[in-house]
Amino acid sequence: MKVVSLLGSPRSQGSSATIASHLTETASGLGAQIHSFELNRLSYRGCQGCYLCKKKLDHCVLDDDLTEVLATVQQADVVVLASPVYYGDLTSQLKGFIDRTFSYLKPDYLTSTQPSRLTPKKLVLILTQGHPDPALFGDIFGRYAFFMKWMGFTEVRLIRACGLGPRNTVPEEVLREAEAAARELCGQIGQPVGATSDKAE
């Protein structure tokens, strides 16, 4: 199984990156192949709205550091997207990647029963926020899950931690949740683990 992890935080050791790393390390220990990209270290542009991926090409026309990322995601079985919440949304680093995934959609994506060029995949969205109230910014997952399912992700799950600032340590129960997600995704469901993930079926 191939797992691709995209880290959207500008802080390499931030809480969202820590949770994602725990998930991928667990998956690696179960035999998964891991590819991780720290988006803040890459140089790329956002979607240009040129529609060449619909008119002439089956991929994004831009040739930059995100080209490899898009190709690697296309070959993955599981994709992990990790981001802190900035101004009520994903970081611009991760949002830039998501905008470029428009190239995954077929020319007739608005009317097709299979709008995506991707083979079916599973997605884990990891979100962390400084504010402790889970009622705030709770809409982020639903908004992006809608588009990710449209794009061919057959299962989209959330791992979310609130009240985590730069000086906080990720709670053990959240790390256990990441471990549980990794085991389930790798088919090792029967082992005792902690809390389960939220899912959007």
Secondary structure, DSSP 8 states (H G I E B T S, - for coil): -EEEEEE--S-TTSHHHHHHHHHHHHHHHTT-EEEEEEGGGS---------HHHHT-SS-S--STHHHHHHHHHT-SEEEEEEE-BTTB--HHHHHHHHHGGGGB-TTTTT-SS-BSS--EEEEEEEEESSS-TTTTTHHHHHHHHHHHHTTEEEEEEEEEES--TT----HHHHHHHHHHHHHHTT-TTS--S---EEE-
